[in-house]
Structure formats: structure tokens, C-alpha cells
Amino acid sequence: MMDVLRVLLFIVSLYVVGILVFRLIMRDLSHSSIFETLAVSFGLGIGLLTTGAFVLNYFRFPIALSTVFLLILFLICVPVIFTKKNYLSSLRKIRIKGLFSIINDLSFFDKILVLLILLFIGFVFLSSISQPLNTFDSRAHWGLTAKILYHNKTVYSDGLFDVDRVHPHKDYPLLIPYSESLVYTFMGKVDDQWVRIIFPFFYLSLLLYIYSIQRRFFSRSHSLVFTAVLAGLPSLTIVSGGGVLSGYADVPLSFFAAVSFLYCYTWLHSYEKKYIVLASLFFIFTIFTKNEGSVLFIIMVFSMFLVLLSLRHPTVQQKSIAMAMLFFIPLVGNLPWFIMRTHLPVYSEYNYTGLLNFRSVAEGISRLPMILIYFFKEFFLSIHRWSFFGLLITFSGIIAIKKLFRNHNLVLIMPLLSYCAVLVLIYMITPFQLNDVISGALIRLLTHIAPIGVFLLSKLFYDQKFIEFKIGRTSFRGL
């Protein structure tokens, strides 16, 4: 029972920190639904607590329970101090009434969708806590690093810096290992069963956010449909391939990247600075989660820059401020990690930056047909992994080709295509046998952009009115 209470205390701490910081940024929580508040608050809580713990470690402060409590107290006090209005009255403005409104107004079709989503969430939570970490990377990499951090109380240990230790990915970002080590710290021991509890919360937060961000633009029933599509993607839930039950960092990265990307998209419709602030913070966490997060960050900054060049509005000043924040906040936030990473040992075969040169690309051209075949099979024929998602987004993109490349949509489609192009390039230059790396890794890598793809699919269906969902009934147009 004490183990459960300590884990709950950790989860509650994340939400308390996240809600207070979210309130500080948004100024008025009445403009955010309860679902958005819960989703973003979890991301802010776990992101700030883990990056904060790393910064303390970087400056030689040990990560003991007392240190963690002081960090939490600091993260709670700062938003309270810098919030001018009464905090309790402000928190009461969270739109909980929207939750009761949804329950009362749900049509039969909506109730079926909600039930389906809840079944997926329940399955993920029960499966996560029913067994310990049991996949290779969750134990040999993320779990091992978490145990090194927990037992040594510091990142400066031979387990990470000694090149002779058996640990092939010492330079991997540390958000997941720090998250797991903080769970161990709260529990006072290593527990590979309860440490898995953080992963279903990433999955839950991803679904809540995708639903809430759709509701800014689309109807309730329409948003529920595509939230159910995302919830039911086998690639997100299965153990193999980096799903939420695997204990890998891919679903957490998908969540952080989705929040970052879609808040950038929201800013293009409102020009409110708070959305760029949130996007920038979540890009800090995206970079600190996996190496692919840095790729996603670069791609998004470049895409936003090109899109803003083509827009007459907002003003030049607004564009400049937004781009400066989007670029510098994530870089400054990860500066300690960038510095430390230069001192960590890296195996040459995993150093893709060093492998990227004209010769390796030229030699990899011969692999291109096989790589494209793998992408085709993964995207269109792997129904057991992606259901009919690949076929749906391709079909809707072709039908809505004119709207697909409009300015605001470009900030979604450009990153998706660019990320796939980067993956192709990586497989062209990898020193490993192509069959050995692409068959198991491609599903994990595509998972990183799956939520953004689902949002784009939702928008294309909504714009083209392929299916028009209404409260109380469903009518079909165009299909």
C-alpha cells in the first residue's frame, strides 16, 4: 500500500507543478478545457521536474528525496509568486463544466466512441502495471540508465562516462531515465513494475491533448472519431515496436512533439504569444527525450520559418519574436545537456552525424529501392501495426491536394514529409545491415509523427466534408 501511495504522490506532484506553470503561461485557464489542462499539465510537470533534476545534477547537486522535494517546492512557488491574480479563484475557472456538458450532451454515436477510447486507456493502464519492464531497450538502456542515476544520485558516474562499461547508447537524452529514477526516489527502492506507470500517463495525455486541440477547430463528434483512431493505432499500444507498453521513449516523444507542433499550428491562427511559449517549452522536452527529438525540432523551426515568409500576417515583429522564442528557448533549455553530451563516449557506428558525408550518401543510393519498398509495406500493408491509417491519409491527401498545401497546413505536412526524408537518409548511410535495422525500427520512428498525422487526417476530412459528424446522428458526404 505504501508503494502505491508514494507513486500517487509522484503523479500528483507532476500535475500540481504542471497546472500552476500552465496557469502562469495561459493567464486564464477558462480559455482551456479540462482535457487540455490535464494533458499539458502532465507534460509540463514531468518535463520540468526531469530537466530540473538534470540541471541540479549538472551543477553537482545529488538527486536525493530532499533535493527533489526542494525542486518541486521551487517549481510550485515560482508560478504562485509571478501570478498577479488570486490563484484559487483562477483555478476554479478551469472549464470542468465542459466535462459535464459533454457527458450530458453525448449522442449514442459519441458514447460508443468514448467507451472505445476508455477501453483502450483501461487496457493500457492495466497492462502496464501488471508486469515489470520486460523489453530489451526498456531494461538494457532506459532502465539501466535510470538505475545508474538512482543508485549514484548523480549523472557523473562511471556507468555513463566509462567507455568500457557495457552501455552502447551513453549519449542518449535522459528524460525517461530521470523520470524512472524519480519514481525510484519517491518509492525509496528500485521497482520495475510500478515504474511503468509513467508510460500510460503519456498515452492518456496524448489522447486528451489530441482531442482538446481538435475541439479548437472541429466539432465534438468529429474530434472523438479521430481521437479513437489514434487511441486504436496498434503501433501506439503493442509491446513490440516501441508502443506504450514497451517502456520505450517513443510514445513520450510522440506526445511532446505533438504538443509542440500543434501549438505552433494554433499560434498561426491566433498569434497569441502563450502558444509559442508552450511550444518552445515542449521542444525542450522533445530534445531531451530522444535524439530524434532534435531532428523534429530543427524540421519544425525550418518549416515555421518558410511558412511565415509566405504569410502577410502576422506583423514582422510578431514573426521575429515567435521565431526567436521557438529557436532559442529550446536551445538554452538544453544547453547543459548539449555541453555534457560532448563529454560522453559515442560508438562510431551510432554517430550518424559523423557518417553523413557525400561518399556515404552516394554509396547508399543503391539501398534506396529497398528502403522505399519497406516504407510502402509499413505504410500501406502493415494493417496489424497501422490499421488503415496509411491508406486513409494518402487517399484524403490526394482528394484534398489543393487544401493540403495551403499555408497553415504546410506547417503540418512539411514536417511529416521532411521527417520521412530524414529517415530515408539515415537508412542510406547506416553502417548496419539494412534488414537488421529497418524492420524493427521503422515502426518506432514513424510513431513519433503519428499523432500529427492523425490531426492532419482529421483536418482534411473536416475540410472536405468526407464525413460530417453531427450530434445525434452521422451523415456521410463524398464517400
Helices and strands as residue ranges (DSSP letters): H 2-26, G 29-31, H 34-58, H 65-82, H 87-91, H 96-105, H 108-129, H 136-137, I 138-143, H 144-152, H 158-161, H 175-187, G 194-197, H 198-215, H 220-231, H 234-237, G 244-246, H 250-270, H 273-289, H 291-310, H 316-333, H 335-341, G 348-350, H 352-355, H 358-364, G 365-367, H 368-376, I 377-381, H 383-386, H 389-399, H 401-404, H 407-429, H 434-447, H 450-464, E 467-470, E 473-476
